[in-house]
Amino acid sequence: MGKRTFISIALVLAIGSTLLATNFNKEIQADISSTNPSSTINIDNFKTALKSIRPIVPQKTQDNILAYIQNSQSEELKKAFNLLLEKDLDTKLSKAKRTISGLTIDGNISDWQSSGLIQTDKENDSVAINKNSSTGESYQTDDVKSYAFIMDNNNIYAMIEPSEMPTDWDEYHFRINISNHSNKKIYAIVWLPSTNVIQEWNTETGEYIGKIDMPTAQFAKGETGFEAKIPIAQLTRLPYSFRAEAVSWQKDRNFYDECNKLFYEQSIYEKYKKSALELLTKYAATTTLTADDPFPAVQAISDSYIYKRADSSTKKSVISDGIEMIKKAKETETYSFPDQKKLKDLPVEALLAWADRSMMYAGYVFMEFFPTNGEKLNQKTYEFTVLQPETLDTCESLIEKNNLIDQTNLKNTIHNIEPWLVKTEKYRRNDIKDMERNLKFNPDSKYWQNAYQESLNEIANGETNITTINGVNINKGANFSPSFQLDYLTKNGFYYGNCVDVTVMAMTCYKALGIPAFQISYGITANNYYAESHSFPVYYSSKDDKWYTYELGGNPVQEKTLPTSGSYNVLYRINRPQTNSYWEPYLTELKNANIWTNTRAATKEISEKDWNTINKDGYSMADFKKILFTSVK
């Protein structure tokens, strides 16, 4: 943008799902604990942590980091330094190790009770294997009541509890299916009356390959359940992460019962592996860190999960892009809105949000279940899914070209950018029924008439997809990639998407100008009913220490989402910035909808009156700080 003669404050992003914790979903919101970082520094902790990193970090790099920490006086930055140690992951790993050490493979499942791993299943919920054939009688001995799964670097440990244990002469078939994130089965751990086996499948054809000879595997059937301990050395096709689900399979009686609550299994040593400080050492290997410069520490924390998840070649891009983001953060010092603080002077909570490049809707859900399919994050998926630093330059050019900036007024700039992004969007949804609903509630709207007709034409002509990543088609209505979308807008003068795309693009544009923002998604909930309503960005004003929508009092409850009868509340969700190297998705199953959420998420359910109030008055930074370091599960 030429001489960069305009704005600055912090720049935030945090996308896709959720905010404050309630009892809306006890399963997801269990084990809430505060992990608010301290500003007290123990330099010996950093020395020990640096020496534990493998491969060994050169002493010169260690000294660079230690000088950075010891010479910094900022209390806010000290909080970030302590986050680099990721002590909460030490706690999680210690608990997991204790759980494994306390397990005995004897069929008595009482040693699982305090593990926090048990997933429960509905009673008598079996379904037909072949829907065109009749089913036999279902027994309590075939019904899955609960199961659990955990693994270390050497073994898988699994448990299944039926509603009633079968006797020695009963027929039974229980299994733990291990599948990739496309639900293609790879292995199965199987308990049978006559034998216990490990089976293998071809994920490309779906064909059964055969049994794996594994004499060291341990199986047990006891008075309360089935257990197994399976060495993983021969399970050579395990993905980086995978699904594990319990199944009762009764082929002769034509029914099965499935419990599939777990979506992201891997070794506890990988799941709770710490990467933030390691990533900082990569920056420090080529750059001298300066005292009281918050950006290297904050970027390392924010990119820590991306770095851990990336394959070896993509890790190099994560490192170089992190360094580029640090440079861009410093460039925002040339911007200034009246009465707004500079980026470096904002609280660490805002800085963490600024550094967040995980802008895809619902956190990493689509990274997990679409292009990478549970494998390591490769370059193509990384470039599509994670915000690329050069996209901030794209935003600057678009803002300049379309005269969207008011150098004297932050609010006016927001009011220019977001409506312009709405205007240049061609609305699409992956589900045509959503388009039908919009047209139903806006029958005289030329906009919705055109959007609906264009969608029908695309379906008829096979033009519903906009790109392909790793062989996976990406639908025009399920894109959510800020870098792809902003490039597409630059080249074509428009882009495809929906409110989520407007939101992530607005936040990227705000970020390019040094404006903090996060995303809120909300809907209506009543008696296990949920209807998604809308997603929108919220930006930060350091003058007021509040987060605002561009239209105060906007985002009302929409008529099309209301239940047919009874009272209702508003469920709203905010994705928090990444604060460590741990991330995991969860699926909330409601009567008429499934809601993705994740460990970055916290959820708040409030009345419509309270919802209207906060949309009018803004969201306090105090609340944002309160939820940022709350650990979910």
N, C-alpha and C positions, 0 to 999 in steps of 0.2 A: 504494500500500500504506500509506496513511495517513502516519504520521510517519517511515516508513523507519527503523525502529529496529534493523534487523539488519545484515547482512553486507557484507563487501567484500573484495576483492582484485582482481586483474585479471580481465579478462574476455576471453576469447579466442573465436575461432571460426576454423575452417579446415576445409574439408569435403572430402569426396568421394573422393579417390583416394589418396595415396602417401607414402613416407618415404625411406630411405637408398638410395644408388645401388649397384647391383651390375652384373654382366654378364648379368643375366637377359635383357635386350633390348638388344643392342648398338646397334640402330638408334635407339632412343629415348634411350639413355644416352650416346650419343656426345657428344664435345665438352664434357665436364664441366670446369668451371673455377670456382675460388673467387672470389666477389665480396663477401666479408665487408667491410662498410663500416668506414671509418676514423673515428676520433673527432677527427682533426686538421682544423680548419676553415680554408679559404682563402676569405676574404670576397670577394676579387676574382672568384672563380668564380661566386659568387651574383649579384654585380652584373652580370656579363656575361650570365648566364643570364636574369635578370629583364629586361634590355634587349632580349633576343632574342625574347621572347614577343609574339605578334601576336593581336589588336590590342594596341597599346602599352599597357602597364600604367601608370596614373597614378603620378607621382613620390611622392605621399603614401602610396600603397599599397606601393610599393617600399621606402620608408623604414620603414614599419611592419614589414615582413618582415626587413629588414636589422637593425633594432634588436632584434627577436626573436632573431635568430641571434647577434648580437654580445654581447648581454647575458645569454644563457643559459650557465650554468656546468656543467650536467649532462653528464657524459661519455656517458651513454646517449643523451641527446637529440641530442648532436652526431653520433652515428652515424646517427640518423634524418635529420638535416639533410643529410648527405652522400648519403643515399639519394634525397633530393629531386632531386638533380642527374642521377640516372639515367645515370651515365657508362657503364655496361655497354651501354646502348642506343646511345650514340655509337659504341662499338666495333663493334657489330653493323651499324650503318648504314654505317660506313666500309668494312667488309669487303664489304658488298653493293654499294656504289658501285664498289669496285675490281674486283669480279667483272664487273659490267656493262661497265666501261670496257675490260676485257680480252677481251671477246667479239668475234669476227669471224664474220660470217654467210657461211661458205664451205663448210659440210658437213664440216669437220674439227673433231671434237668434243673435241680434246685441251685446248682452252682452258676446258672445263667441269670438267676432272678435279679441280682443287683448290678448286672452288667450295663443296663440301659440300652441293650441291643435288641431286646425282644420286640418283634412286630406281631401284632394280633390280627386275626382274620375274622370276618363275619361268620356266624354259625349257619350251617345248612345252606351254603351258597354255591353248591356245585352246579355245573352246567354241562350240557351234552357235548361230547367230543364230536360226534357226527349228528348235526341238527336234523338230518333227514331220517334218522333211525330212532326207534324207541329206546328209552333208558330203563335200566333195572332199578331195584330198590336201593336207595342211598342209606348208608349206615353211619352212625356217629363215629365208628372206627375209621371211616374214610374221610372225615371232615378235618381239615387243618384248623387247629385252634391258634397256634402261634409258631414262630420260628425265629432263629437268630443265626448270624453269620459274622465271622471275623477271621482275619488272616494276618500272619506275619511274613517274614521273608522265606520261611521254610514250609509252613503248613497252612491249610484251610481248616477251620473249626466250624462245624455246623450243627444245628439242632432243629428238629421238628417235633412239635407236640400235637397229637391228634386230640379231638374232643373226647374220645374214649380210646384207650390203648387196645389194639387187637390182641387176641390170644395167639398162642403158638400155632393153632390149627386154622386160624382165619387167613383168608387171602388179603394181601395188602401190597400196595406199591406206592411208596413215598420217595420223593426225589427233591434235590436242590438243583434247579436248572441254572447254569451259568451261560449268559447270553451277552452279545454285544449290544450297543445302544440302539441298534435297529431291531432288537428283539430276535436276532438270529442265534439259535442255540449253538453253543460250542461244546460244552461238557455237561454231564449230569452225574450227580452223586446219588446212587439209588439204593434204597433198602427194600429187600424182598424177603418172603418167608424162607426161601431155600438158599439164598445167597445175597451178597451185597457187591455192587460193581460200580466202576466208573465208566461211563459211556462217552463217546465222542461223535460229533456231527460235522458235516461239511456246511459251512455258512453260506457258500455260494449256491449250492443246489438244494440244501435242506435235507440231504440224505444222511441216514445213519451210517457211520463208518465202522464202528465196532467197539469192543470193550478194550480198556487199557489194563494190561497186567500190572498190578501194583501191590505186591505182597505186603509191603510195609504200611498200607492203609489200614486204619482202625475204624470199625463200625461197632455200634452197640444198640441193642433194643432192651429197654428196661421197663420198670413199672410206670414211668411217667413220660417217656418219650424215646425218640431215636437220636443218636449222636454219631458224629464222624470226625475223624482227624485225617486229612488227606495231604500227603506230601505233594508240593507243587512242582518239584523238579521235572516231572514228566508231563506236566500241563504246559507244554511249550507254546501254545497258541493263546494263552491268556492275554487279553488286551491290556493296555495301560490302566484302564478302568472298565468295569463291566457291571452287568446286572446280575443279581442273585435272587431267585424266587423259589418258594416252597410250593410243591405240587403233590396232590394225591391223584393218581392216574388209574382209573378202573376201566380198562378197555372192554372187558366182557360185559359190564353193565352200562357201558357207553356214557360215562360222565367223568369229570375231573373237577378238582377244587384247587384254586390257585391263590396264593398270597404273595403279592409282589410289591411290597412297600419299599424295598431297597433299590437304589438306582445308581450307586456310585461306589462300588467296592474296589479296594486295592489293599496292598500291604499297609499296616499301620505305620510302618517306617517311611512310606512314601506319602500317605495321607497327611501325616503330621510333620512331614519334613519341612524345615525352615529354609527359606531362600532369600529373605530380604537383605540380611547382612552380606550374604554371598554376592548378591547382585551389586551392592554398594562397593564391594572389593573390585568388581569389574570396572566400575566407573573410576575408582581410585587408582587403578593400574595405569590409566592414561591421562588422568586429570588431577591436578593438585587441588584438593578440597580446601575451601576457604572458611574460616571461622564465621559462624552465624549466618552462613548461606543455607537456608532451609531446603532448597530444592533438591540436592542430591539425595538426602535422607528420605524426603517425602516421596520422590519418584521411585526409589528402590522399594519402599514399602508398598506403594500402589501397584507396581509391576511384578511384585514377588510371585504371585500365583501364575501369572502369564509366563514368567521365566521358568518356573518349576515345571509347568505343563508342556513347554515347547520342546521339540526335538533338538538335537545338537546343532544343526545348521541354523535353525530358526532362533535359537538362543542368541546367536550373534546379532541378529536383527533387533531382538528385544533390547540388548545392551546398547547398540548404536542409536536406536530410536529413543531410548531413555535419556541418553546424553543429549540428543537433539531437543527433547522436551525441556531439559534443564536450561538449555540455551534460550529457547523460546520463552520460558518463564522469566528469564532476566530481561529479555527484550520488552516485556510488558511494562518495564519501569519507565519507558518513554510515553506511555499512555497516562491520562489522568482525567477522571470525571470530578467535577466540583464536589467537595465534601466526602469523597470516597478514599479509603486508605489504599496504599500501594499493596501489590500482591505479597511482597515479602513480609509485610507487617500484619497480615491477617492471622487469625488463630490457626493452629496446626490442623484443626478439624476441617477448615475451609481449604487449606493447602492440600490436604489429602484428597479432597473432592476434586480440586483442580487437576491434580496429577492423574486422576483415574482415566484410563483409556478404554475401559471395558464398557462401551456404550451400547452394546447390543441389548435388545429388549429382554427382560427377565434374566439379566446377568449372563451366565455362561450356558444357559439351557440349550441354545441352538448350537453352540460350539460342541456340546456334549452329544447331542442327538442328531445332528445333521452331518456336517462335512467330515468330522474326524472319527465319528463312530466309536468313540471310546479309546482311540489311539492317541499318541502324542500330537501336540499341536504342530502342524506343518506350516510351511511358508504361505501357501495359498489361503489356508483358513485364517492364519494370523493376519494377513494383509486385508482380508475381507471383513473379519469379525472385529478386530481391535483397531481403534482410531490410530491412523498414521500421522506423524507430526506434520508432514507436508500438507495435509488436509487443512490445517490452520491457515496456511498461505492461500489455499483455495477460497476459504471463507473470507479472508481479508479482501481478496480481489472482487468477490461477489458483492460484498458490502460497499466497497468503493464504487464499483461500476453502477450500482443501483441507488446510490446516494442514501444509504440507510442509516448513516451515523449522524447524531447530533452531539457535537463535541462538548456542549454545555449541559447536557441533560441525559442522565442514565435512563430514566423512565421513557423519555421520547425515543431513544435508540431501541429499546426493547419493543416499543409500540410500532416501530418501523419494521423490525426484522421478522417478528413472528407472523403478522398478517401477510407479509410478502411471501413467506414460505408456504402459508396456507394457499395463497393465490396461485403459486406456481406448481402446486401438487395436483396430480391426477389421481383421485382417490381410488384405491383398490383394497380388496380383502381377499384372503385366500379362500374364504367361504362365501359363495355367491348369496347365501341366505342373509348374510349381513347387509349386502347391497339391497336386497329385496326389502328388508326391514327399514332401511334408510329411505327408500323410495315410498314405502307405505306411509311413513310418518311425515313425508315431505312430498306429497303427490303432485304439487304444482311447481316444484322446483326444477328449473331447466338444468341446474347443476347435477342433481341426482338422476334426472332422466338420462342425461348424457353419460354419466358415470356407469349407470346400470346397463345401458345399451352397448357401450364400448366394452364392458365386461363380457356380455353375451357374445359379442363378435369375437373377442379374444379366445373364449372357450371354443367357439365353433371353428376357429382357424388354428387352434393349437398354439396360441400366442400368449399364454398366461405366465410364462416364465421370463425372467429378465436376464439371468446369467446362470452359469454352471460352475460350481466349485468342487473340485475333486470328484467330478462325475455326478454330483448331486445337483439337481435342478433347484434353483432359487426362485420362488414365486414372486410376482410383482407386488402381491399383497402380504408377503412375509419376508421382507428384505432386511430392514432394520440395521443396515450397515452405513454408518455416517460417511465413511470415506468413499465408498462406492456411490452413494446417493448424491453427494456433493459434486463428485466428478461428473456424474450423469447430468445433473442440473446445469453445470457449466457448459457441457457439450451440446445439450438439447434444449435448454431454456425451460425445462419442466422435469419432474420426476414422478415416479409412481409410489404409492404407499398409502398410509392412513395416519391417524393421530400420533402413533408411535414414531413414525418417520419424521413428522413435523417436529416432534419433541427432541429426538436425538440430533437432528440437523440444527435446530435452534440452539441447543446447548453447545454444539460444536462452534457455531458462529459466536455465541457469547464467550466461549472459551478463548477464541482467537482474539477477542478484544479485552480479555482479562476479567470477564464477568462470571462469577460463580453461579452455578445452576445445578439443580437435580430434578429428577422426574417423579411425578406422582401418577399412579394409576388407581382408578377407583371404580366401584360398582355397588350394586344393591344386594344386601343379604337379608334373608328372612326365613326362619325355619328350615335351615339347610338349603335354602335357595340362594343362588348367586347369579347375577347378570352383569357382565363387564359393561362399563359405561364409556370411559374416556381416559386418555393419558395426556398429560400436559407438563411443560417445564415450569420450574419455579426458580427465580433468580435472587441473588443476595445483594442487599444494600447494606454496606458496612456503616453508612451514616445512621441507619435505624437499627442495625444489628438484627435484621429480619429478612425473611425470604418471601418474595411476592410473586403472584401470577401477573402476567402482563395486563390482564383485565381484572381488577379487583372486584370480587363478588361474582366472577364468572364461574364456569364449570358446575352448573346446577345439576341436580338429579334429573335424568332424562326420562321422559314418559315411557319410551319404548322398553326401558329396563325394569319398570315397576312390576311387582308380583300382582297376580290377579286379585288377591285379597289379603287382609291382615296388615300388621305394622311391619316396618322395615327399618334397617339402619344402613349407613354408608360404611363400606369397608374400603379403606385406602391403604396403599402400599408404596413405600419408597425404597429404592435400592441405595444402600449406603456405599460410600467409597470402600475400596479394599483396604483392610488394615493389617493383613498378614497373609501367609502363604496357604491358607486353608480355605477351601470352597467346596460346597456340596449342594446339589439340588434336592428339593422335596416336592412331592405332588400332594396337594390337598384335594381329596375327593369329596365333592358335594353332590347333592341330589341330581342336579341338572348340569353340572359343570366341573371340570378339573382345573385347579389353579396351581400354576407353577410358582414356587417360591424357593428361597435358597438361604444359605448361611449369611449372606449379606443383608438379608431382609428382616424387617420387623413390621408387624401388621397392627393397625389400629381400626377398631370398629366403634363408630360414634353415631349419634342421632343426626338426622338431616339438619336440624337447627344448629347443632355444633359445627357441622360441616360448612354450612353457609357462613357461619361466623368466622372461622379460620380463613376461609377463602376471601373474605372481605378485609379482615384485619392483618392477615399475614401469619407466617409461621416463625416462631422465635428461634434464635440461634441456641438458646438454652435447651430447647427440646431436641434440636439436632445433635448437640453435644451429648445429651443424655442417652440417646439411642445409638450413637455411633460406635461405642465400645461395648455394647451389650452383646454377649456371646449367645448365639442360638445353637444349641445342641453341641 
